[in-house]
Amino acid sequence: MNVIIIEDEKPAARLLQRKLQKLNVVADTMLHSVEEAVDWFQKNPHPELIFLDIQLSDGLSFEIFEVVHINSAIIFTTAYDEYALRAFKLNSIDYLLKPIDEDDLAVAINKYRSSLPQQQNLSLDFEQIKKMLVNPLEKSYKRRFTIKMGQHLKMINVDDAECFFSENKGTYIHTTNNRDYLLETTLEQLETELDSERFYRVSRKYIVNIDAIKDIVVYTNSRLKVVLPTYNNDEVIVSRERVNDFRQWLGN
């Protein structure tokens, strides 16, 4: 099966690539912008299947299809909710909401494998989808949290976060003034809401702010330890399977 991934967030693309490998699906080609994708499609045989994000670094992925005629099957990978996706669900193999669940990914792959190849011009459908999106080129990230403290509400800016962590089934933000606040969310949900260029999930327990990293220390078993200015509840360790992605994230 010839598969490519079009996703502007490189850590997300690499994570999807690894999840596909577990399903014996190889996606060696990963494209990260409209310009890069157009150039690639003009120079290479088109794949059987595309994992396609809607918003790329330089525009909507639909703009690719305005330049290049492509009949590949598509599985959308997007942060848009189901309501917005209903308009084009029937015109694609499937859609996967971020963060992508491995079981949902397996279902989408099986759906593709069981379907007959269908050649279709997707450009008209894409035009309809574009009209549904309001300010589609402007990615909106979480900017602040509202914390209830007794009878009061406290506003905390995302910029003030050193890290987010989970503990005893709760999710907390640790701030630059060395305070912990309980949030009504999960790390999984935060991954979809935070700017991935600034925040990275180093393990199942922690998401760190790149602007708050004080030091990075080589740790045991090929892992890394992240040192933050005030957080000392526990050691913040980059899990071994995320070390390579973490290094590349730091270099972006």
N, C-alpha and C positions, 0 to 999 in steps of 0.2 A: 504494500500500500504506500503510495507516494503522498506524503503529508507535509504541510508547512504550517508554521505558526506566524500570525501577524499580530503583534502585541508591542506597544511602545514601552511598557515597563519591563526592562530586561529581567529582573528577578522573578516577576510573574511568568514570563515566557519560559525561563529555565525550569521553574517549578512545574509548569504544565508539561514541559518536555519530559521531566523525570516521571511524572504520573503516567504519561503515555507509554513510557518504556516498560512500566509494570504491566501494561496491557499488551505488550509485544507490538507496540506501534512506534515506529521510528520517525521522528521529526527532526532531521538534521538542519533544515533551513528555518531560521527565525528572522523575520523582517520587523523593523521597528518604526517605520514612517511611511507615509504615502509615497514620497519621492523614491525611497529605497525599494518599495514594493513594485511600483510602476517599472522602474529600471530592471528589476529582477524578472518580472513577467514578460518583458519585451525581449529578454535574452535567453530565457530558459523554457523548457517544456512545462506546461501547466500541470499542477498536481491533481490528484484525484480528490483530495479533501483539504480544505482550509479551515484552520481554527482562527476566527476573525474577531478582533476587538473592534468596537465602533469608533472610539476616539483614539487617534494616534497623535504623536507629538506635533505634527504639522497639519493636522486637519482630520476630517472624517474619513474612515476607511472606504466609504462609498465612492469617494473621489477617484479611487483606483480604477473602479469599473467604468468611470466616465472616459478614461483614457485607453484602457485595455479591455477587450472583450474576453470575458472569462466564464466558462461553463462548469467550473469545479463545484463539487458539493461543498456546503458551508455549514460549520457549527459555530454559532456566535458565542463568544466569551465576553461577558459584559457585566457592568454593575447596574444596568437598568433593570427595573423590576418587571414582573410578569405582565403587568397591565400595559406597559409601553411596548412590550415585545409581541403582543398578540397579533399586531398588524402584519408581521412577517414570519410568524412561526411556521405557517404552512409552506412558506417559500424557502425554507432551509431544513436541513436534517434535524437540527435541534438547537437549543441555546443552553448555555451554562452560566449561572450567576456566580460572580466572584464573592468570596473565595470558592474555588471550584472543588466540589465534593467528589472524591474518587469513585463512589458508587454511581453518582450521576454521570460522570465521565464514561464509565464502563457501559452504562445504558445507552449513551449517545453513540458510542463506537459500535455497539451491537446493532443499533438502529440503522446506522450507515451500512454496515456489512450485510444486513438483511434486505436493504432496499436496492431496487434496480437503478442503475445509472440513469440519471435524467439530465438531458441537455436543455438548458433554458437560459433565456436572456434575463439577467437579474436587474438590469439598470433601471427599469421602470419601477420595480418594487423598491429599490433603494431611494429613488426620488421621493416616493411617498413617505418613506421612513424619515428622510431628512426634514420634511415639512412638519413632522410631529415633534421634532426636537427643538426646544427653545434654548437659544444661545449654546449650541452643541459644542463649540470650540473652547468654551470656558469651563475647565474642570473645576468643580466646587469641592473643596476639602473642608473637613471639620476645622473650625476656627476657635471654638470655645466650648466649655462644658458648664452646665448649671448644677451646682451641688447644693442639696438641702442640708442645712445645719440648724437643727431645732426648728424654730419658727422663721428662720432666715434663709435666703438663697444667696449663694456665693458664686460669682462668675470667675472661671479660671481659663486663661488663654492657653491654647495649645503650645504657644511659644514658651510657656513657663514649665513645660513638662521635661523632666530628665528621662523618664521612662514610664511605661505602663506595665503593670504586672498582675498576675493572678495569684490569689492566695485564699485557701479555704472556700472555694467556689465563688469568690468575689473578684471583681476587677478594680484595680486601683490606679490612680495617677500619682506619681511621685514628682513633686515640683522642686524648682530651684531653691526655694526657701526651706527645703528639708521637711516637707509635710506630705502626708499621704491622705488621699481623699477617695472614698468609695464611689464608683461610677455605676450607673444603671445600664451596663452594656457588657460585651464580651470582647476578648482580644480578637476573635474572629471577625466581629463586626467592625472593630476599630481598624483592622487591616484594610477594609474597603472604604473607610472614611478619612484616613490620614494620607497625607502626601507621601508617596512611596520614595520620593527622592530625599526626604528628610527623616522618615521613620522606617525602621526595619525590624522585623520580628526575628530575633536572634535565636529563639527557642520557643517551646510550647508555653513558657511562663513569661517571657519578656518581649516588649517592643521598646527599642531605644531611639532616642533623638540624636541624630548625627551631630548637632550643634552642642550637645551636652557631653559628648565623649571626651574624657580627660586623658585616658591612656588605654592602650590595648596590649595585653600581656599574653605571651605564648603559654598555654595551659597544657595539662596532661591529655593523653590520647588524641593528639592532633587537634585539640580545641583551642579556643581563644577566650580570654577573660576581658570583659569590658569594664573599665573603671569610670565611674561617674562622680561628679563633684561632691554630692552629698548623700547619695543612696548607699547605705551600708546594711540594709536588712539581711542581705544574702549576697553571694557572689553571682554576678551576671555573666553567664557562660554562653558563648556561641556554640550551639550544638554541632557535632562533628559533620553532619550531613549538610549544614548550612554555611560552613566556613568558606568554601569557594565562592558561593553567591555573595556572602558578606564582604569578602575582599573586593569583589567586582563592584558591589554597591558603593563601597567607600571610594572607589576610583572614578565613579561616574560624575 
